[in-house]
Amino acid sequence: MSRSLSILAAATAVAAIAYGAGTLADGGPGARAGSTSEAGTPRLAAAPGTNEQTTATSVDSCTLVTEAEAAAVLGGHVTVVPNPGQCTYVAADGSARAVSVSAPDYSGQRNAFETGVAQAAGALEGSYQPVSAGDEGYAIVAPMISEGLAREGDTYVVVVLTSPSGTEAEQINQLNDLLQTSLGRL
C-alpha cells in the first residue's frame, strides 16, 4: 500500500474512532463505519456509549467542502474519493495530504459529541482546543493528522486534515473555517 493510502486509511480510522466505530460485520453494536446494512443502506458508526446504529442521511458529504475549498487548503489540484457518509479530497501531487469531511447523524443521542471529541483527542494523542464553529467546536492538532469536530444543535461535522502543512495556529484556522463552512451547508 502506498504511503498516501496508508495515511489516508489512518485518517479514516481516526474519524471512525472519534465516533466509536467497531468492526462487527453483522450490523450489530459496533458495526464497521462505511459498511452497509442488510437493506444496503450506508452505515455510520455506532454512537459512543450506545448500541444504536445510525445511517447516512441524504447529505452528500462532498457538498459540505467543495473541491475548490479542499484544493485551497492542500495547495493544488485534488482527487475526490467519495465514500458512504464521508468525502475525501486527496492532493493530486502524490503526497499524502488530504481533507476528509463527514456529517454523522447522532441526533437525540446524548453525549455523542463530547465522547467523540475525547476519543479523537486520545487517538491522536493530542489535546483539543476550542474553535468558534457552531455551538461547540474543537480542533485537535497532531503531527500527521489534525481533526476538527463541531456541532450545531444535533448536527455534527468532522473534518480531518491528513499530513497537514502550516503551523498549529494555521491548521486550527483551516479546521475552523472548514467546520463553519460545512455546518452552514447542512
Sine and cosine of phi, psi and omega as CSV:
sin_phi,cos_phi,sin_psi,cos_psi,sin_omega,cos_omega
0.00,0.00,0.68,-0.73,-0.02,-1.00
-0.93,0.36,0.30,-0.95,0.01,-1.00
-0.86,0.50,-0.68,0.74,0.00,-1.00
-0.86,0.51,-0.73,0.69,-0.01,-1.00
-0.93,0.36,-0.56,0.83,0.04,-1.00
-0.90,0.44,-0.70,0.71,0.00,-1.00
-0.94,0.34,-0.61,0.79,0.05,-1.00
-0.89,0.46,-0.65,0.76,0.05,-1.00
-0.89,0.45,-0.63,0.78,0.04,-1.00
-0.90,0.43,-0.66,0.75,0.01,-1.00
-0.90,0.45,-0.67,0.74,0.02,-1.00
-0.90,0.44,-0.64,0.77,0.02,-1.00
-0.90,0.43,-0.65,0.76,0.02,-1.00
-0.89,0.45,-0.68,0.73,0.03,-1.00
-0.89,0.47,-0.63,0.78,0.04,-1.00
-0.92,0.39,-0.66,0.75,0.04,-1.00
-0.88,0.48,-0.63,0.78,-0.02,-1.00
-0.85,0.52,-0.45,0.89,-0.01,-1.00
-0.87,-0.49,0.41,0.91,0.21,-0.98
0.96,0.29,0.47,0.89,0.00,-1.00
-0.92,0.38,0.64,-0.77,0.08,-1.00
-0.94,-0.33,-0.41,-0.91,-0.03,-1.00
-0.75,-0.67,0.25,0.97,0.00,-1.00
-0.96,0.28,0.81,-0.58,-0.06,-1.00
-0.99,0.11,-0.14,0.99,-0.08,-1.00
-1.00,0.10,0.01,1.00,0.02,-1.00
0.99,0.11,0.06,1.00,0.04,-1.00
-0.98,0.20,-0.23,-0.97,-0.01,-1.00
-0.80,0.60,0.74,-0.67,0.03,-1.00
0.99,0.16,0.30,0.95,0.01,-1.00
-0.85,0.52,0.51,-0.86,-0.11,-0.99
-0.91,0.42,0.77,-0.64,0.07,-1.00
-0.88,0.48,0.59,-0.81,0.02,-1.00
1.00,0.03,-0.19,0.98,0.07,-1.00
-0.98,0.18,-0.01,-1.00,0.03,-1.00
-0.84,-0.54,0.45,-0.89,0.05,-1.00
-0.97,0.26,0.08,-1.00,0.03,-1.00
-0.87,0.49,-0.46,0.89,0.01,-1.00
-0.99,0.14,-0.05,1.00,0.02,-1.00
1.00,0.08,0.19,0.98,-0.01,-1.00
-0.99,0.14,0.73,-0.68,0.04,-1.00
-0.85,0.53,0.66,-0.75,-0.06,-1.00
-0.92,-0.40,0.71,-0.71,0.16,-0.99
-0.99,-0.12,0.07,-1.00,-0.03,-1.00
-0.92,0.40,0.40,-0.92,0.14,-0.99
-0.92,0.39,0.59,-0.81,0.04,-1.00
-0.90,0.44,0.63,-0.78,-0.01,-1.00
-0.83,0.56,0.71,-0.71,0.04,-1.00
0.97,0.26,0.17,0.98,0.02,-1.00
-0.76,-0.65,0.18,-0.98,0.12,-0.99
-0.96,-0.29,0.12,0.99,-0.07,-1.00
-0.98,0.19,0.72,-0.69,0.11,-0.99
-1.00,-0.05,0.62,-0.79,0.12,-0.99
-0.90,-0.43,0.48,-0.88,0.03,-1.00
-0.93,-0.37,0.39,-0.92,0.01,-1.00
-0.88,0.47,0.69,-0.73,0.05,-1.00
-0.99,0.15,-0.13,-0.99,0.00,-1.00
-0.97,0.25,0.05,1.00,-0.02,-1.00
-0.95,0.31,0.80,-0.60,0.13,-0.99
-1.00,0.02,0.95,-0.32,-0.06,-1.00
-0.83,0.55,-0.44,0.90,0.01,-1.00
-0.95,0.30,-0.14,0.99,0.09,-1.00
-1.00,-0.04,-0.17,0.99,-0.04,-1.00
-0.98,0.19,-0.60,0.80,0.13,-0.99
-0.77,-0.63,0.82,-0.57,-0.04,-1.00
-0.99,0.16,0.26,-0.97,0.06,-1.00
-0.86,0.51,-0.66,0.75,0.00,-1.00
-0.90,0.43,-0.64,0.77,0.01,-1.00
-0.92,0.39,-0.67,0.75,0.04,-1.00
-0.91,0.42,-0.66,0.75,0.02,-1.00
-0.88,0.48,-0.61,0.79,0.03,-1.00
-0.90,0.43,-0.65,0.76,0.02,-1.00
-0.93,0.36,-0.64,0.77,-0.08,-1.00
-1.00,0.05,-0.18,0.98,0.08,-1.00
0.98,0.18,0.45,0.89,0.03,-1.00
0.19,-0.98,-0.16,-0.99,-0.02,-1.00
-0.88,0.48,0.49,-0.87,0.00,-1.00
-0.76,-0.65,0.35,-0.94,0.14,-0.99
-0.93,-0.36,0.73,-0.68,-0.02,-1.00
-1.00,0.03,0.75,-0.66,0.04,-1.00
-0.82,-0.57,1.00,0.03,0.00,-1.00
-0.98,0.20,0.62,-0.78,0.08,-1.00
-0.71,-0.71,0.38,-0.93,0.07,-1.00
-0.83,0.56,0.85,-0.52,0.06,-1.00
0.99,0.16,-0.03,1.00,-0.05,-1.00
-0.48,-0.88,0.52,-0.86,0.10,-1.00
-0.77,-0.64,0.74,-0.67,0.00,-1.00
-0.84,-0.55,0.72,-0.69,0.09,-1.00
-0.94,-0.35,0.87,-0.50,-0.04,-1.00
-0.96,-0.29,0.70,-0.71,0.04,-1.00
-0.86,0.52,0.75,-0.66,-0.05,-1.00
-0.97,0.23,-0.10,1.00,-0.04,-1.00
-0.99,0.16,0.06,1.00,0.02,-1.00
1.00,0.06,-0.06,1.00,0.06,-1.00
-0.96,0.27,0.08,-1.00,-0.01,-1.00
-1.00,0.00,0.14,0.99,-0.09,-1.00
-0.96,0.27,0.66,-0.75,-0.02,-1.00
-0.39,-0.92,0.37,-0.93,0.15,-0.99
-0.82,-0.57,0.80,-0.60,0.05,-1.00
-0.86,-0.52,0.59,-0.81,0.01,-1.00
-0.66,-0.75,0.61,-0.79,0.08,-1.00
-0.50,-0.86,0.34,-0.94,0.03,-1.00
-0.74,-0.67,0.98,0.20,-0.01,-1.00
-0.89,0.45,0.57,-0.82,-0.03,-1.00
-0.98,-0.21,0.98,-0.18,0.06,-1.00
-0.86,-0.51,0.52,0.85,-0.02,-1.00
-0.83,0.55,0.73,-0.68,0.04,-1.00
0.98,0.18,0.03,1.00,-0.02,-1.00
-0.97,-0.24,0.97,-0.24,-0.06,-1.00
-0.85,0.52,0.62,-0.79,0.11,-0.99
0.93,0.36,0.08,1.00,0.00,-1.00
-0.87,0.49,-0.68,0.73,-0.04,-1.00
-0.91,0.40,-0.76,0.65,-0.03,-1.00
-0.87,0.49,-0.66,0.75,0.03,-1.00
-0.91,0.41,-0.66,0.75,0.03,-1.00
-0.87,0.49,-0.68,0.73,0.02,-1.00
-0.89,0.45,-0.73,0.68,-0.02,-1.00
-0.89,0.45,-0.66,0.75,0.00,-1.00
-0.92,0.38,-0.64,0.77,0.02,-1.00
-0.91,0.42,-0.68,0.73,0.01,-1.00
-0.88,0.47,-0.64,0.77,0.03,-1.00
-0.93,0.38,-0.66,0.75,-0.01,-1.00
-0.91,0.40,-0.60,0.80,-0.01,-1.00
-1.00,0.05,-0.10,1.00,-0.05,-1.00
0.82,0.58,0.70,0.71,0.02,-1.00
-0.70,-0.71,0.26,-0.97,0.08,-1.00
-1.00,-0.07,0.44,-0.90,0.00,-1.00
-0.98,-0.20,0.55,-0.84,-0.01,-1.00
-0.84,-0.54,0.65,-0.76,0.02,-1.00
-0.92,0.40,0.56,-0.83,0.13,-0.99
-0.80,-0.61,0.19,-0.98,-0.12,-0.99
-1.00,0.02,0.01,1.00,-0.03,-1.00
-0.93,0.37,0.74,-0.67,0.10,-0.99
0.90,0.43,-0.29,-0.96,0.06,-1.00
-0.95,0.31,-0.48,0.88,-0.01,-1.00
-0.40,-0.92,0.75,-0.66,0.00,-1.00
-0.49,-0.87,0.48,-0.87,-0.02,-1.00
-0.62,-0.78,0.49,-0.87,0.12,-0.99
-0.84,-0.54,0.65,-0.76,0.05,-1.00
-0.83,-0.56,0.87,-0.49,-0.06,-1.00
-0.93,-0.37,0.82,-0.58,0.04,-1.00
-0.75,-0.66,0.23,-0.97,-0.08,-1.00
-0.85,0.53,-0.65,0.76,-0.08,-1.00
-0.95,-0.30,-0.37,0.93,-0.04,-1.00
-0.61,-0.79,0.76,-0.65,0.12,-0.99
-0.87,-0.50,0.60,-0.80,-0.09,-1.00
-0.71,-0.70,0.64,-0.77,0.10,-0.99
-0.87,-0.50,0.67,-0.75,0.03,-1.00
-0.75,-0.67,0.72,-0.69,0.02,-1.00
-0.58,-0.82,0.43,-0.90,0.07,-1.00
-0.68,-0.74,0.54,-0.84,0.14,-0.99
-0.73,-0.68,0.95,-0.30,-0.16,-0.99
0.89,0.46,-0.81,-0.59,0.03,-1.00
-0.99,-0.14,0.29,0.96,0.01,-1.00
-0.98,-0.18,0.79,-0.61,-0.07,-1.00
-0.87,-0.49,0.58,-0.81,0.07,-1.00
-0.68,-0.73,0.65,-0.76,0.07,-1.00
-0.81,-0.59,0.76,-0.64,0.08,-1.00
-0.83,-0.56,0.76,-0.65,0.01,-1.00
-0.86,-0.50,0.76,-0.64,0.13,-0.99
-0.96,-0.27,0.88,-0.48,0.02,-1.00
-0.99,-0.15,0.75,-0.67,-0.07,-1.00
0.78,0.63,0.80,0.59,-0.05,-1.00
-0.93,0.36,0.41,-0.91,0.08,-1.00
-0.92,-0.39,0.20,-0.98,0.02,-1.00
1.00,-0.08,0.11,-0.99,0.00,-1.00
-0.97,0.26,0.18,-0.98,0.05,-1.00
-0.85,0.53,-0.68,0.73,0.00,-1.00
-0.89,0.46,-0.64,0.76,0.02,-1.00
-0.91,0.41,-0.64,0.77,0.04,-1.00
-0.91,0.42,-0.66,0.75,0.03,-1.00
-0.88,0.47,-0.68,0.73,0.03,-1.00
-0.89,0.45,-0.68,0.74,0.04,-1.00
-0.88,0.48,-0.72,0.69,0.01,-1.00
-0.88,0.48,-0.72,0.69,-0.01,-1.00
-0.87,0.50,-0.72,0.70,0.01,-1.00
-0.87,0.49,-0.71,0.70,-0.01,-1.00
-0.92,0.39,-0.61,0.80,0.05,-1.00
-0.90,0.43,-0.73,0.68,0.00,-1.00
-0.88,0.48,-0.70,0.72,0.02,-1.00
-0.87,0.49,-0.72,0.69,-0.02,-1.00
-0.89,0.46,-0.72,0.70,0.01,-1.00
-0.89,0.46,-0.60,0.80,0.01,-1.00
-0.92,0.40,-0.35,0.94,-0.02,-1.00
-0.99,-0.11,-0.07,1.00,0.02,-1.00
-1.00,0.05,0.00,0.00,0.00,0.00
